[in-house]
Amino acid sequence: MLKLFALLAGLLAASVALAQTQPLPEPNDAARVLVAAPWELSNPDRDRRCQVTFRLDPAPPGRTLALAPACGVAFPDLRPAAAWILGRDDLLRILDAKGTVLLELSEVENGMYETSPSYTHYFLQTLAAVGKERITDDLFGDWQIVGDALFPDRGERRSVRRLAVHAQRQGDLPA
């Protein structure tokens, strides 16, 4: 029985070692966007922030992540950060050296990520977008709501919902 247990433990250790040495998948377009520019991580009030740089070089258990020295002070929970990966679900994950997920972020707008609800609330955006003032005028226009439908009888796929936001003063709205 003891020999069987030792054999199983050895096989488990070998499979873990093999999994850690598997090559990373080729970077997709989202990964290339991440490495194209420096990023800023901040809390919602932006009174804590630091610069983050993503690289495509391997850094087990993912790809190289460089945090500015201010990150350890502003975000102590990120001190052990060692790597990043983009999952099949398009979530950006910041990992420690053992592969434990420290942050999980999803892209909420082009060039801006937000942590998933189960993590402390942080934003990640390109440094170029940091100075961009977001004003309500940016909301006006026609928007497509994500969600497609397949119409087999017509052989087409099209968006099923649209939203139009117009600039009208409250006094101009119909009764």
Chimera marker file (.cmm) of the C-alpha trace (Angstrom):
<marker_set name="trace">
<marker id="1" x="0.000" y="0.000" z="0.000" r="1" g="1" b="0" radius="0.5"/>
<marker id="2" x="2.828" y="2.374" z="0.867" r="1" g="1" b="0" radius="0.5"/>
<marker id="3" x="4.528" y="1.641" z="-2.474" r="1" g="1" b="0" radius="0.5"/>
<marker id="4" x="1.301" y="2.441" z="-4.329" r="1" g="1" b="0" radius="0.5"/>
<marker id="5" x="0.988" y="5.748" z="-2.488" r="1" g="1" b="0" radius="0.5"/>
<marker id="6" x="4.623" y="6.632" z="-3.316" r="1" g="1" b="0" radius="0.5"/>
<marker id="7" x="4.049" y="5.738" z="-6.973" r="1" g="1" b="0" radius="0.5"/>
<marker id="8" x="0.925" y="7.934" z="-7.154" r="1" g="1" b="0" radius="0.5"/>
<marker id="9" x="2.729" y="10.837" z="-5.480" r="1" g="1" b="0" radius="0.5"/>
<marker id="10" x="5.585" y="10.498" z="-7.978" r="1" g="1" b="0" radius="0.5"/>
<marker id="11" x="3.188" y="10.480" z="-10.938" r="1" g="1" b="0" radius="0.5"/>
<marker id="12" x="1.401" y="13.546" z="-9.589" r="1" g="1" b="0" radius="0.5"/>
<marker id="13" x="4.693" y="15.436" z="-9.168" r="1" g="1" b="0" radius="0.5"/>
<marker id="14" x="5.761" y="14.498" z="-12.694" r="1" g="1" b="0" radius="0.5"/>
<marker id="15" x="2.454" y="15.653" z="-14.202" r="1" g="1" b="0" radius="0.5"/>
<marker id="16" x="2.684" y="18.992" z="-12.369" r="1" g="1" b="0" radius="0.5"/>
<marker id="17" x="6.244" y="19.481" z="-13.640" r="1" g="1" b="0" radius="0.5"/>
<marker id="18" x="5.149" y="18.619" z="-17.181" r="1" g="1" b="0" radius="0.5"/>
<marker id="19" x="2.210" y="21.042" z="-17.012" r="1" g="1" b="0" radius="0.5"/>
<marker id="20" x="4.507" y="23.862" z="-15.898" r="1" g="1" b="0" radius="0.5"/>
<marker id="21" x="6.913" y="23.304" z="-18.797" r="1" g="1" b="0" radius="0.5"/>
<marker id="22" x="4.290" y="23.296" z="-21.551" r="1" g="1" b="0" radius="0.5"/>
<marker id="23" x="4.834" y="26.142" z="-24.022" r="1" g="1" b="0" radius="0.5"/>
<marker id="24" x="2.592" y="29.173" z="-23.909" r="1" g="1" b="0" radius="0.5"/>
<marker id="25" x="0.064" y="29.546" z="-26.712" r="1" g="1" b="0" radius="0.5"/>
<marker id="26" x="0.829" y="32.042" z="-29.462" r="1" g="1" b="0" radius="0.5"/>
<marker id="27" x="-0.233" y="35.555" z="-28.386" r="1" g="1" b="0" radius="0.5"/>
<marker id="28" x="-3.576" y="36.667" z="-29.773" r="1" g="1" b="0" radius="0.5"/>
<marker id="29" x="-4.589" y="40.226" z="-30.722" r="1" g="1" b="0" radius="0.5"/>
<marker id="30" x="-5.646" y="41.054" z="-27.157" r="1" g="1" b="0" radius="0.5"/>
<marker id="31" x="-2.214" y="40.023" z="-25.845" r="1" g="1" b="0" radius="0.5"/>
<marker id="32" x="-0.504" y="42.169" z="-28.478" r="1" g="1" b="0" radius="0.5"/>
<marker id="33" x="-2.580" y="45.170" z="-27.380" r="1" g="1" b="0" radius="0.5"/>
<marker id="34" x="-1.491" y="44.620" z="-23.772" r="1" g="1" b="0" radius="0.5"/>
<marker id="35" x="2.207" y="44.695" z="-24.665" r="1" g="1" b="0" radius="0.5"/>
<marker id="36" x="1.914" y="47.678" z="-27.028" r="1" g="1" b="0" radius="0.5"/>
<marker id="37" x="1.844" y="50.332" z="-24.297" r="1" g="1" b="0" radius="0.5"/>
<marker id="38" x="2.311" y="50.858" z="-20.561" r="1" g="1" b="0" radius="0.5"/>
<marker id="39" x="-0.795" y="50.615" z="-18.374" r="1" g="1" b="0" radius="0.5"/>
<marker id="40" x="-1.977" y="52.171" z="-15.144" r="1" g="1" b="0" radius="0.5"/>
<marker id="41" x="-3.641" y="50.215" z="-12.352" r="1" g="1" b="0" radius="0.5"/>
<marker id="42" x="-5.786" y="52.317" z="-10.027" r="1" g="1" b="0" radius="0.5"/>
<marker id="43" x="-8.545" y="52.138" z="-7.473" r="1" g="1" b="0" radius="0.5"/>
<marker id="44" x="-11.875" y="53.825" z="-8.394" r="1" g="1" b="0" radius="0.5"/>
<marker id="45" x="-10.902" y="57.117" z="-6.691" r="1" g="1" b="0" radius="0.5"/>
<marker id="46" x="-7.509" y="57.070" z="-8.471" r="1" g="1" b="0" radius="0.5"/>
<marker id="47" x="-5.773" y="58.073" z="-5.248" r="1" g="1" b="0" radius="0.5"/>
<marker id="48" x="-3.749" y="54.833" z="-5.488" r="1" g="1" b="0" radius="0.5"/>
<marker id="49" x="-2.174" y="53.980" z="-8.815" r="1" g="1" b="0" radius="0.5"/>
<marker id="50" x="0.904" y="52.463" z="-10.386" r="1" g="1" b="0" radius="0.5"/>
<marker id="51" x="2.359" y="51.625" z="-13.773" r="1" g="1" b="0" radius="0.5"/>
<marker id="52" x="2.162" y="48.077" z="-15.143" r="1" g="1" b="0" radius="0.5"/>
<marker id="53" x="4.018" y="46.758" z="-18.190" r="1" g="1" b="0" radius="0.5"/>
<marker id="54" x="3.078" y="43.519" z="-19.929" r="1" g="1" b="0" radius="0.5"/>
<marker id="55" x="5.612" y="41.551" z="-21.996" r="1" g="1" b="0" radius="0.5"/>
<marker id="56" x="5.307" y="38.449" z="-24.145" r="1" g="1" b="0" radius="0.5"/>
<marker id="57" x="8.421" y="36.788" z="-22.672" r="1" g="1" b="0" radius="0.5"/>
<marker id="58" x="7.652" y="33.601" z="-20.710" r="1" g="1" b="0" radius="0.5"/>
<marker id="59" x="7.645" y="33.962" z="-16.932" r="1" g="1" b="0" radius="0.5"/>
<marker id="60" x="6.236" y="30.861" z="-15.266" r="1" g="1" b="0" radius="0.5"/>
<marker id="61" x="3.317" y="30.452" z="-14.847" r="1" g="1" b="0" radius="0.5"/>
<marker id="62" x="2.528" y="32.857" z="-17.712" r="1" g="1" b="0" radius="0.5"/>
<marker id="63" x="4.131" y="35.865" z="-19.376" r="1" g="1" b="0" radius="0.5"/>
<marker id="64" x="6.387" y="38.573" z="-17.948" r="1" g="1" b="0" radius="0.5"/>
<marker id="65" x="4.780" y="41.288" z="-15.835" r="1" g="1" b="0" radius="0.5"/>
<marker id="66" x="6.707" y="44.373" z="-14.687" r="1" g="1" b="0" radius="0.5"/>
<marker id="67" x="5.285" y="46.481" z="-11.867" r="1" g="1" b="0" radius="0.5"/>
<marker id="68" x="6.654" y="49.902" z="-10.967" r="1" g="1" b="0" radius="0.5"/>
<marker id="69" x="8.074" y="50.134" z="-7.418" r="1" g="1" b="0" radius="0.5"/>
<marker id="70" x="5.033" y="52.202" z="-6.380" r="1" g="1" b="0" radius="0.5"/>
<marker id="71" x="2.774" y="49.181" z="-6.944" r="1" g="1" b="0" radius="0.5"/>
<marker id="72" x="3.997" y="47.375" z="-3.835" r="1" g="1" b="0" radius="0.5"/>
<marker id="73" x="3.114" y="50.399" z="-1.703" r="1" g="1" b="0" radius="0.5"/>
<marker id="74" x="-0.163" y="51.315" z="-3.414" r="1" g="1" b="0" radius="0.5"/>
<marker id="75" x="-1.385" y="47.724" z="-3.788" r="1" g="1" b="0" radius="0.5"/>
<marker id="76" x="0.233" y="45.446" z="-1.175" r="1" g="1" b="0" radius="0.5"/>
<marker id="77" x="-1.832" y="42.476" z="-2.376" r="1" g="1" b="0" radius="0.5"/>
<marker id="78" x="0.079" y="42.637" z="-5.696" r="1" g="1" b="0" radius="0.5"/>
<marker id="79" x="3.580" y="42.361" z="-4.189" r="1" g="1" b="0" radius="0.5"/>
<marker id="80" x="3.841" y="38.658" z="-5.123" r="1" g="1" b="0" radius="0.5"/>
<marker id="81" x="2.692" y="39.291" z="-8.749" r="1" g="1" b="0" radius="0.5"/>
<marker id="82" x="4.980" y="37.453" z="-11.152" r="1" g="1" b="0" radius="0.5"/>
<marker id="83" x="3.128" y="36.865" z="-14.416" r="1" g="1" b="0" radius="0.5"/>
<marker id="84" x="-0.023" y="37.402" z="-16.454" r="1" g="1" b="0" radius="0.5"/>
<marker id="85" x="-2.179" y="35.256" z="-18.724" r="1" g="1" b="0" radius="0.5"/>
<marker id="86" x="-5.202" y="35.790" z="-20.943" r="1" g="1" b="0" radius="0.5"/>
<marker id="87" x="-7.634" y="32.954" z="-20.462" r="1" g="1" b="0" radius="0.5"/>
<marker id="88" x="-9.821" y="31.357" z="-23.089" r="1" g="1" b="0" radius="0.5"/>
<marker id="89" x="-12.637" y="33.379" z="-21.559" r="1" g="1" b="0" radius="0.5"/>
<marker id="90" x="-10.737" y="36.631" z="-22.402" r="1" g="1" b="0" radius="0.5"/>
<marker id="91" x="-10.153" y="37.387" z="-18.739" r="1" g="1" b="0" radius="0.5"/>
<marker id="92" x="-6.793" y="38.945" z="-17.881" r="1" g="1" b="0" radius="0.5"/>
<marker id="93" x="-5.315" y="37.256" z="-14.823" r="1" g="1" b="0" radius="0.5"/>
<marker id="94" x="-2.420" y="38.528" z="-12.719" r="1" g="1" b="0" radius="0.5"/>
<marker id="95" x="-0.661" y="35.561" z="-11.078" r="1" g="1" b="0" radius="0.5"/>
<marker id="96" x="1.922" y="34.907" z="-8.388" r="1" g="1" b="0" radius="0.5"/>
<marker id="97" x="4.866" y="32.563" z="-9.043" r="1" g="1" b="0" radius="0.5"/>
<marker id="98" x="2.811" y="29.507" z="-8.007" r="1" g="1" b="0" radius="0.5"/>
<marker id="99" x="-0.019" y="30.344" z="-10.441" r="1" g="1" b="0" radius="0.5"/>
<marker id="100" x="-2.464" y="31.655" z="-7.842" r="1" g="1" b="0" radius="0.5"/>
<marker id="101" x="-4.735" y="34.323" z="-9.321" r="1" g="1" b="0" radius="0.5"/>
<marker id="102" x="-4.214" y="37.659" z="-7.547" r="1" g="1" b="0" radius="0.5"/>
<marker id="103" x="-6.474" y="39.713" z="-9.836" r="1" g="1" b="0" radius="0.5"/>
<marker id="104" x="-8.939" y="38.836" z="-12.566" r="1" g="1" b="0" radius="0.5"/>
<marker id="105" x="-9.903" y="41.625" z="-14.954" r="1" g="1" b="0" radius="0.5"/>
<marker id="106" x="-12.307" y="41.845" z="-17.871" r="1" g="1" b="0" radius="0.5"/>
<marker id="107" x="-12.270" y="44.420" z="-20.651" r="1" g="1" b="0" radius="0.5"/>
<marker id="108" x="-15.201" y="46.773" z="-20.080" r="1" g="1" b="0" radius="0.5"/>
<marker id="109" x="-14.325" y="49.242" z="-22.810" r="1" g="1" b="0" radius="0.5"/>
<marker id="110" x="-11.640" y="49.510" z="-25.433" r="1" g="1" b="0" radius="0.5"/>
<marker id="111" x="-8.409" y="49.977" z="-23.484" r="1" g="1" b="0" radius="0.5"/>
<marker id="112" x="-9.966" y="49.662" z="-20.008" r="1" g="1" b="0" radius="0.5"/>
<marker id="113" x="-10.206" y="46.626" z="-17.760" r="1" g="1" b="0" radius="0.5"/>
<marker id="114" x="-12.048" y="46.245" z="-14.474" r="1" g="1" b="0" radius="0.5"/>
<marker id="115" x="-11.650" y="43.598" z="-11.791" r="1" g="1" b="0" radius="0.5"/>
<marker id="116" x="-14.210" y="40.855" z="-11.557" r="1" g="1" b="0" radius="0.5"/>
<marker id="117" x="-16.761" y="41.286" z="-8.746" r="1" g="1" b="0" radius="0.5"/>
<marker id="118" x="-15.079" y="38.780" z="-6.436" r="1" g="1" b="0" radius="0.5"/>
<marker id="119" x="-11.857" y="40.854" z="-6.268" r="1" g="1" b="0" radius="0.5"/>
<marker id="120" x="-11.024" y="44.276" z="-4.832" r="1" g="1" b="0" radius="0.5"/>
<marker id="121" x="-12.330" y="46.945" z="-7.235" r="1" g="1" b="0" radius="0.5"/>
<marker id="122" x="-9.514" y="48.154" z="-9.505" r="1" g="1" b="0" radius="0.5"/>
<marker id="123" x="-9.236" y="49.596" z="-13.003" r="1" g="1" b="0" radius="0.5"/>
<marker id="124" x="-6.499" y="48.999" z="-15.555" r="1" g="1" b="0" radius="0.5"/>
<marker id="125" x="-6.184" y="51.367" z="-18.487" r="1" g="1" b="0" radius="0.5"/>
<marker id="126" x="-3.524" y="52.452" z="-20.938" r="1" g="1" b="0" radius="0.5"/>
<marker id="127" x="-1.518" y="55.478" z="-19.885" r="1" g="1" b="0" radius="0.5"/>
<marker id="128" x="-2.745" y="57.204" z="-23.041" r="1" g="1" b="0" radius="0.5"/>
<marker id="129" x="-6.355" y="56.793" z="-21.849" r="1" g="1" b="0" radius="0.5"/>
<marker id="130" x="-5.657" y="58.022" z="-18.316" r="1" g="1" b="0" radius="0.5"/>
<marker id="131" x="-5.830" y="61.698" z="-19.271" r="1" g="1" b="0" radius="0.5"/>
<marker id="132" x="-8.898" y="61.242" z="-21.450" r="1" g="1" b="0" radius="0.5"/>
<marker id="133" x="-11.868" y="62.972" z="-19.921" r="1" g="1" b="0" radius="0.5"/>
<marker id="134" x="-14.975" y="60.857" z="-20.202" r="1" g="1" b="0" radius="0.5"/>
<marker id="135" x="-17.923" y="63.125" z="-20.815" r="1" g="1" b="0" radius="0.5"/>
<marker id="136" x="-21.588" y="62.400" z="-21.374" r="1" g="1" b="0" radius="0.5"/>
<marker id="137" x="-21.313" y="63.624" z="-24.975" r="1" g="1" b="0" radius="0.5"/>
<marker id="138" x="-19.393" y="60.398" z="-25.653" r="1" g="1" b="0" radius="0.5"/>
<marker id="139" x="-22.605" y="58.480" z="-24.936" r="1" g="1" b="0" radius="0.5"/>
<marker id="140" x="-24.751" y="60.117" z="-27.628" r="1" g="1" b="0" radius="0.5"/>
<marker id="141" x="-25.339" y="58.123" z="-30.785" r="1" g="1" b="0" radius="0.5"/>
<marker id="142" x="-26.456" y="54.687" z="-31.871" r="1" g="1" b="0" radius="0.5"/>
<marker id="143" x="-25.148" y="51.728" z="-29.899" r="1" g="1" b="0" radius="0.5"/>
<marker id="144" x="-25.254" y="48.033" z="-30.643" r="1" g="1" b="0" radius="0.5"/>
<marker id="145" x="-25.979" y="45.823" z="-27.654" r="1" g="1" b="0" radius="0.5"/>
<marker id="146" x="-23.808" y="42.706" z="-27.681" r="1" g="1" b="0" radius="0.5"/>
<marker id="147" x="-25.860" y="39.723" z="-28.697" r="1" g="1" b="0" radius="0.5"/>
<marker id="148" x="-26.426" y="38.193" z="-32.086" r="1" g="1" b="0" radius="0.5"/>
<marker id="149" x="-29.172" y="36.011" z="-33.417" r="1" g="1" b="0" radius="0.5"/>
<marker id="150" x="-29.039" y="33.549" z="-36.260" r="1" g="1" b="0" radius="0.5"/>
<marker id="151" x="-31.970" y="33.631" z="-38.660" r="1" g="1" b="0" radius="0.5"/>
<marker id="152" x="-31.711" y="30.211" z="-40.367" r="1" g="1" b="0" radius="0.5"/>
<marker id="153" x="-34.585" y="30.867" z="-42.757" r="1" g="1" b="0" radius="0.5"/>
<marker id="154" x="-32.695" y="33.903" z="-44.125" r="1" g="1" b="0" radius="0.5"/>
<marker id="155" x="-29.221" y="32.479" z="-43.571" r="1" g="1" b="0" radius="0.5"/>
<marker id="156" x="-28.018" y="35.605" z="-41.788" r="1" g="1" b="0" radius="0.5"/>
<marker id="157" x="-26.674" y="36.636" z="-38.429" r="1" g="1" b="0" radius="0.5"/>
<marker id="158" x="-27.453" y="40.102" z="-37.135" r="1" g="1" b="0" radius="0.5"/>
<marker id="159" x="-27.690" y="42.150" z="-33.985" r="1" g="1" b="0" radius="0.5"/>
<marker id="160" x="-31.084" y="41.936" z="-32.327" r="1" g="1" b="0" radius="0.5"/>
<marker id="161" x="-30.955" y="45.029" z="-30.123" r="1" g="1" b="0" radius="0.5"/>
<marker id="162" x="-30.068" y="48.654" z="-30.716" r="1" g="1" b="0" radius="0.5"/>
<marker id="163" x="-30.046" y="51.600" z="-28.377" r="1" g="1" b="0" radius="0.5"/>
<marker id="164" x="-30.162" y="55.223" z="-29.475" r="1" g="1" b="0" radius="0.5"/>
<marker id="165" x="-29.059" y="57.932" z="-27.041" r="1" g="1" b="0" radius="0.5"/>
<marker id="166" x="-29.958" y="61.487" z="-28.086" r="1" g="1" b="0" radius="0.5"/>
<marker id="167" x="-28.908" y="64.839" z="-26.710" r="1" g="1" b="0" radius="0.5"/>
<marker id="168" x="-32.063" y="66.571" z="-25.486" r="1" g="1" b="0" radius="0.5"/>
<marker id="169" x="-32.570" y="68.793" z="-22.518" r="1" g="1" b="0" radius="0.5"/>
<marker id="170" x="-35.087" y="67.497" z="-20.022" r="1" g="1" b="0" radius="0.5"/>
<marker id="171" x="-37.512" y="70.314" z="-20.912" r="1" g="1" b="0" radius="0.5"/>
<marker id="172" x="-37.476" y="69.186" z="-24.557" r="1" g="1" b="0" radius="0.5"/>
<marker id="173" x="-38.665" y="65.663" z="-23.830" r="1" g="1" b="0" radius="0.5"/>
<marker id="174" x="-42.176" y="64.776" z="-24.935" r="1" g="1" b="0" radius="0.5"/>
<marker id="175" x="-44.757" y="64.429" z="-22.203" r="1" g="1" b="0" radius="0.5"/>
<link id1="1" id2="2" r="1" g="1" b="0" radius="0.2"/>
<link id1="2" id2="3" r="1" g="1" b="0" radius="0.2"/>
<link id1="3" id2="4" r="1" g="1" b="0" radius="0.2"/>
<link id1="4" id2="5" r="1" g="1" b="0" radius="0.2"/>
<link id1="5" id2="6" r="1" g="1" b="0" radius="0.2"/>
<link id1="6" id2="7" r="1" g="1" b="0" radius="0.2"/>
<link id1="7" id2="8" r="1" g="1" b="0" radius="0.2"/>
<link id1="8" id2="9" r="1" g="1" b="0" radius="0.2"/>
<link id1="9" id2="10" r="1" g="1" b="0" radius="0.2"/>
<link id1="10" id2="11" r="1" g="1" b="0" radius="0.2"/>
<link id1="11" id2="12" r="1" g="1" b="0" radius="0.2"/>
<link id1="12" id2="13" r="1" g="1" b="0" radius="0.2"/>
<link id1="13" id2="14" r="1" g="1" b="0" radius="0.2"/>
<link id1="14" id2="15" r="1" g="1" b="0" radius="0.2"/>
<link id1="15" id2="16" r="1" g="1" b="0" radius="0.2"/>
<link id1="16" id2="17" r="1" g="1" b="0" radius="0.2"/>
<link id1="17" id2="18" r="1" g="1" b="0" radius="0.2"/>
<link id1="18" id2="19" r="1" g="1" b="0" radius="0.2"/>
<link id1="19" id2="20" r="1" g="1" b="0" radius="0.2"/>
<link id1="20" id2="21" r="1" g="1" b="0" radius="0.2"/>
<link id1="21" id2="22" r="1" g="1" b="0" radius="0.2"/>
<link id1="22" id2="23" r="1" g="1" b="0" radius="0.2"/>
<link id1="23" id2="24" r="1" g="1" b="0" radius="0.2"/>
<link id1="24" id2="25" r="1" g="1" b="0" radius="0.2"/>
<link id1="25" id2="26" r="1" g="1" b="0" radius="0.2"/>
<link id1="26" id2="27" r="1" g="1" b="0" radius="0.2"/>
<link id1="27" id2="28" r="1" g="1" b="0" radius="0.2"/>
<link id1="28" id2="29" r="1" g="1" b="0" radius="0.2"/>
<link id1="29" id2="30" r="1" g="1" b="0" radius="0.2"/>
<link id1="30" id2="31" r="1" g="1" b="0" radius="0.2"/>
<link id1="31" id2="32" r="1" g="1" b="0" radius="0.2"/>
<link id1="32" id2="33" r="1" g="1" b="0" radius="0.2"/>
<link id1="33" id2="34" r="1" g="1" b="0" radius="0.2"/>
<link id1="34" id2="35" r="1" g="1" b="0" radius="0.2"/>
<link id1="35" id2="36" r="1" g="1" b="0" radius="0.2"/>
<link id1="36" id2="37" r="1" g="1" b="0" radius="0.2"/>
<link id1="37" id2="38" r="1" g="1" b="0" radius="0.2"/>
<link id1="38" id2="39" r="1" g="1" b="0" radius="0.2"/>
<link id1="39" id2="40" r="1" g="1" b="0" radius="0.2"/>
<link id1="40" id2="41" r="1" g="1" b="0" radius="0.2"/>
<link id1="41" id2="42" r="1" g="1" b="0" radius="0.2"/>
<link id1="42" id2="43" r="1" g="1" b="0" radius="0.2"/>
<link id1="43" id2="44" r="1" g="1" b="0" radius="0.2"/>
<link id1="44" id2="45" r="1" g="1" b="0" radius="0.2"/>
<link id1="45" id2="46" r="1" g="1" b="0" radius="0.2"/>
<link id1="46" id2="47" r="1" g="1" b="0" radius="0.2"/>
<link id1="47" id2="48" r="1" g="1" b="0" radius="0.2"/>
<link id1="48" id2="49" r="1" g="1" b="0" radius="0.2"/>
<link id1="49" id2="50" r="1" g="1" b="0" radius="0.2"/>
<link id1="50" id2="51" r="1" g="1" b="0" radius="0.2"/>
<link id1="51" id2="52" r="1" g="1" b="0" radius="0.2"/>
<link id1="52" id2="53" r="1" g="1" b="0" radius="0.2"/>
<link id1="53" id2="54" r="1" g="1" b="0" radius="0.2"/>
<link id1="54" id2="55" r="1" g="1" b="0" radius="0.2"/>
<link id1="55" id2="56" r="1" g="1" b="0" radius="0.2"/>
<link id1="56" id2="57" r="1" g="1" b="0" radius="0.2"/>
<link id1="57" id2="58" r="1" g="1" b="0" radius="0.2"/>
<link id1="58" id2="59" r="1" g="1" b="0" radius="0.2"/>
<link id1="59" id2="60" r="1" g="1" b="0" radius="0.2"/>
<link id1="60" id2="61" r="1" g="1" b="0" radius="0.2"/>
<link id1="61" id2="62" r="1" g="1" b="0" radius="0.2"/>
<link id1="62" id2="63" r="1" g="1" b="0" radius="0.2"/>
<link id1="63" id2="64" r="1" g="1" b="0" radius="0.2"/>
<link id1="64" id2="65" r="1" g="1" b="0" radius="0.2"/>
<link id1="65" id2="66" r="1" g="1" b="0" radius="0.2"/>
<link id1="66" id2="67" r="1" g="1" b="0" radius="0.2"/>
<link id1="67" id2="68" r="1" g="1" b="0" radius="0.2"/>
<link id1="68" id2="69" r="1" g="1" b="0" radius="0.2"/>
<link id1="69" id2="70" r="1" g="1" b="0" radius="0.2"/>
<link id1="70" id2="71" r="1" g="1" b="0" radius="0.2"/>
<link id1="71" id2="72" r="1" g="1" b="0" radius="0.2"/>
<link id1="72" id2="73" r="1" g="1" b="0" radius="0.2"/>
<link id1="73" id2="74" r="1" g="1" b="0" radius="0.2"/>
<link id1="74" id2="75" r="1" g="1" b="0" radius="0.2"/>
<link id1="75" id2="76" r="1" g="1" b="0" radius="0.2"/>
<link id1="76" id2="77" r="1" g="1" b="0" radius="0.2"/>
<link id1="77" id2="78" r="1" g="1" b="0" radius="0.2"/>
<link id1="78" id2="79" r="1" g="1" b="0" radius="0.2"/>
<link id1="79" id2="80" r="1" g="1" b="0" radius="0.2"/>
<link id1="80" id2="81" r="1" g="1" b="0" radius="0.2"/>
<link id1="81" id2="82" r="1" g="1" b="0" radius="0.2"/>
<link id1="82" id2="83" r="1" g="1" b="0" radius="0.2"/>
<link id1="83" id2="84" r="1" g="1" b="0" radius="0.2"/>
<link id1="84" id2="85" r="1" g="1" b="0" radius="0.2"/>
<link id1="85" id2="86" r="1" g="1" b="0" radius="0.2"/>
<link id1="86" id2="87" r="1" g="1" b="0" radius="0.2"/>
<link id1="87" id2="88" r="1" g="1" b="0" radius="0.2"/>
<link id1="88" id2="89" r="1" g="1" b="0" radius="0.2"/>
<link id1="89" id2="90" r="1" g="1" b="0" radius="0.2"/>
<link id1="90" id2="91" r="1" g="1" b="0" radius="0.2"/>
<link id1="91" id2="92" r="1" g="1" b="0" radius="0.2"/>
<link id1="92" id2="93" r="1" g="1" b="0" radius="0.2"/>
<link id1="93" id2="94" r="1" g="1" b="0" radius="0.2"/>
<link id1="94" id2="95" r="1" g="1" b="0" radius="0.2"/>
<link id1="95" id2="96" r="1" g="1" b="0" radius="0.2"/>
<link id1="96" id2="97" r="1" g="1" b="0" radius="0.2"/>
<link id1="97" id2="98" r="1" g="1" b="0" radius="0.2"/>
<link id1="98" id2="99" r="1" g="1" b="0" radius="0.2"/>
<link id1="99" id2="100" r="1" g="1" b="0" radius="0.2"/>
<link id1="100" id2="101" r="1" g="1" b="0" radius="0.2"/>
<link id1="101" id2="102" r="1" g="1" b="0" radius="0.2"/>
<link id1="102" id2="103" r="1" g="1" b="0" radius="0.2"/>
<link id1="103" id2="104" r="1" g="1" b="0" radius="0.2"/>
<link id1="104" id2="105" r="1" g="1" b="0" radius="0.2"/>
<link id1="105" id2="106" r="1" g="1" b="0" radius="0.2"/>
<link id1="106" id2="107" r="1" g="1" b="0" radius="0.2"/>
<link id1="107" id2="108" r="1" g="1" b="0" radius="0.2"/>
<link id1="108" id2="109" r="1" g="1" b="0" radius="0.2"/>
<link id1="109" id2="110" r="1" g="1" b="0" radius="0.2"/>
<link id1="110" id2="111" r="1" g="1" b="0" radius="0.2"/>
<link id1="111" id2="112" r="1" g="1" b="0" radius="0.2"/>
<link id1="112" id2="113" r="1" g="1" b="0" radius="0.2"/>
<link id1="113" id2="114" r="1" g="1" b="0" radius="0.2"/>
<link id1="114" id2="115" r="1" g="1" b="0" radius="0.2"/>
<link id1="115" id2="116" r="1" g="1" b="0" radius="0.2"/>
<link id1="116" id2="117" r="1" g="1" b="0" radius="0.2"/>
<link id1="117" id2="118" r="1" g="1" b="0" radius="0.2"/>
<link id1="118" id2="119" r="1" g="1" b="0" radius="0.2"/>
<link id1="119" id2="120" r="1" g="1" b="0" radius="0.2"/>
<link id1="120" id2="121" r="1" g="1" b="0" radius="0.2"/>
<link id1="121" id2="122" r="1" g="1" b="0" radius="0.2"/>
<link id1="122" id2="123" r="1" g="1" b="0" radius="0.2"/>
<link id1="123" id2="124" r="1" g="1" b="0" radius="0.2"/>
<link id1="124" id2="125" r="1" g="1" b="0" radius="0.2"/>
<link id1="125" id2="126" r="1" g="1" b="0" radius="0.2"/>
<link id1="126" id2="127" r="1" g="1" b="0" radius="0.2"/>
<link id1="127" id2="128" r="1" g="1" b="0" radius="0.2"/>
<link id1="128" id2="129" r="1" g="1" b="0" radius="0.2"/>
<link id1="129" id2="130" r="1" g="1" b="0" radius="0.2"/>
<link id1="130" id2="131" r="1" g="1" b="0" radius="0.2"/>
<link id1="131" id2="132" r="1" g="1" b="0" radius="0.2"/>
<link id1="132" id2="133" r="1" g="1" b="0" radius="0.2"/>
<link id1="133" id2="134" r="1" g="1" b="0" radius="0.2"/>
<link id1="134" id2="135" r="1" g="1" b="0" radius="0.2"/>
<link id1="135" id2="136" r="1" g="1" b="0" radius="0.2"/>
<link id1="136" id2="137" r="1" g="1" b="0" radius="0.2"/>
<link id1="137" id2="138" r="1" g="1" b="0" radius="0.2"/>
<link id1="138" id2="139" r="1" g="1" b="0" radius="0.2"/>
<link id1="139" id2="140" r="1" g="1" b="0" radius="0.2"/>
<link id1="140" id2="141" r="1" g="1" b="0" radius="0.2"/>
<link id1="141" id2="142" r="1" g="1" b="0" radius="0.2"/>
<link id1="142" id2="143" r="1" g="1" b="0" radius="0.2"/>
<link id1="143" id2="144" r="1" g="1" b="0" radius="0.2"/>
<link id1="144" id2="145" r="1" g="1" b="0" radius="0.2"/>
<link id1="145" id2="146" r="1" g="1" b="0" radius="0.2"/>
<link id1="146" id2="147" r="1" g="1" b="0" radius="0.2"/>
<link id1="147" id2="148" r="1" g="1" b="0" radius="0.2"/>
<link id1="148" id2="149" r="1" g="1" b="0" radius="0.2"/>
<link id1="149" id2="150" r="1" g="1" b="0" radius="0.2"/>
<link id1="150" id2="151" r="1" g="1" b="0" radius="0.2"/>
<link id1="151" id2="152" r="1" g="1" b="0" radius="0.2"/>
<link id1="152" id2="153" r="1" g="1" b="0" radius="0.2"/>
<link id1="153" id2="154" r="1" g="1" b="0" radius="0.2"/>
<link id1="154" id2="155" r="1" g="1" b="0" radius="0.2"/>
<link id1="155" id2="156" r="1" g="1" b="0" radius="0.2"/>
<link id1="156" id2="157" r="1" g="1" b="0" radius="0.2"/>
<link id1="157" id2="158" r="1" g="1" b="0" radius="0.2"/>
<link id1="158" id2="159" r="1" g="1" b="0" radius="0.2"/>
<link id1="159" id2="160" r="1" g="1" b="0" radius="0.2"/>
<link id1="160" id2="161" r="1" g="1" b="0" radius="0.2"/>
<link id1="161" id2="162" r="1" g="1" b="0" radius="0.2"/>
<link id1="162" id2="163" r="1" g="1" b="0" radius="0.2"/>
<link id1="163" id2="164" r="1" g="1" b="0" radius="0.2"/>
<link id1="164" id2="165" r="1" g="1" b="0" radius="0.2"/>
<link id1="165" id2="166" r="1" g="1" b="0" radius="0.2"/>
<link id1="166" id2="167" r="1" g="1" b="0" radius="0.2"/>
<link id1="167" id2="168" r="1" g="1" b="0" radius="0.2"/>
<link id1="168" id2="169" r="1" g="1" b="0" radius="0.2"/>
<link id1="169" id2="170" r="1" g="1" b="0" radius="0.2"/>
<link id1="170" id2="171" r="1" g="1" b="0" radius="0.2"/>
<link id1="171" id2="172" r="1" g="1" b="0" radius="0.2"/>
<link id1="172" id2="173" r="1" g="1" b="0" radius="0.2"/>
<link id1="173" id2="174" r="1" g="1" b="0" radius="0.2"/>
<link id1="174" id2="175" r="1" g="1" b="0" radius="0.2"/>
</marker_set>
